[in-house]
C-alpha cells in the first residue's frame, strides 16, 4: 500500500474529496497529469482498507496509461512529499 493511501481512502469515505485533492495539488504532484491519472485509477481499485492489489502492468492496461508513465507515477507517489 502506498503511504497515505489508507488515510486518503478514509477521507474520501467521509466525504473529504476536496480535502484529499487539495492536499495532493499543494504537494509535488501539482499539475503532473500522469501521476494524477494513476492516483485516481488506484483510488478506483483500492479495497476497503486502501490496498491496491494490482501490478503496475495491470494498472497501465486498465487505465490506458503507458507503462513507463505508471512506473514514474508510482515512484512519485511512494516518495515522501513534504509539501502535502
C-alpha positions in Angstrom: 0.0 0.0 0.0 1.3 3.5 -0.8 1.9 5.9 2.0 -1.1 7.9 2.6 -3.5 5.8 0.5 -5.3 4.4 3.5 -5.7 7.9 5.0 -6.9 9.2 1.7 -9.5 6.4 1.2 -10.7 7.1 4.7 -11.1 10.9 3.9 -12.9 10.1 0.7 -15.4 7.8 2.6 -16.1 10.7 5.0 -16.9 13.0 2.0 -13.5 14.6 2.0 -12.8 14.6 -1.7 -11.9 18.3 -1.7 -9.6 17.8 1.2 -7.7 14.9 -0.4 -7.3 16.6 -3.8 -6.3 20.0 -2.3 -3.6 18.2 -0.2 -2.3 16.4 -3.3 -2.5 19.5 -5.5 -0.5 21.5 -2.9 2.1 18.8 -2.9 4.7 17.9 -5.6 2.1 16.2 -7.8 0.7 19.6 -8.7 -0.3 19.6 -12.4 1.5 16.3 -13.2 -1.2 14.6 -15.2 0.3 11.0 -15.3 0.6 10.9 -11.6 -2.9 12.2 -11.1 -4.3 9.7 -13.5 -2.5 6.8 -11.7 -3.7 8.1 -8.3 -7.3 8.3 -9.4 -7.0 4.8 -11.0 -5.6 3.4 -7.8 -8.4 5.0 -5.7 -10.9 3.4 -8.0 -9.3 0.0 -7.5 -8.5 0.2 -3.7 -10.3 -2.1 -1.4 -12.0 -1.0 1.8 -8.6 -0.9 3.6 -6.9 1.2 0.9 -5.0 -1.6 -0.6 -4.5 -1.8 -4.4 -3.7 -5.4 -5.2 -2.6 -4.8 -8.8 0.7 -4.8 -10.7 1.9 -1.7 -12.5 1.3 -3.6 -15.8 -2.3 -4.2 -14.8 -2.7 -0.5 -13.8 -1.3 0.6 -17.2 -3.6 -1.8 -19.1 -6.8 -0.8 -17.1 -6.1 2.9 -17.3 -4.7 3.1 -20.8 -1.6 4.8 -19.5 1.8 3.9 -20.9 3.7 1.6 -18.5 6.7 3.9 -18.2 4.4 6.7 -17.1 2.8 4.3 -14.5 6.2 3.4 -13.1 7.2 7.1 -12.8 3.9 8.0 -11.2 4.1 5.1 -8.6 7.7 6.2 -7.8 6.4 9.8 -7.2 3.5 8.6 -5.1 5.8 6.4 -3.0 8.4 9.1 -2.4 8.0 11.4 0.7 6.2 14.6 -0.1 7.0 17.3 2.4 4.7 19.8 0.7 1.4 17.8 1.1 
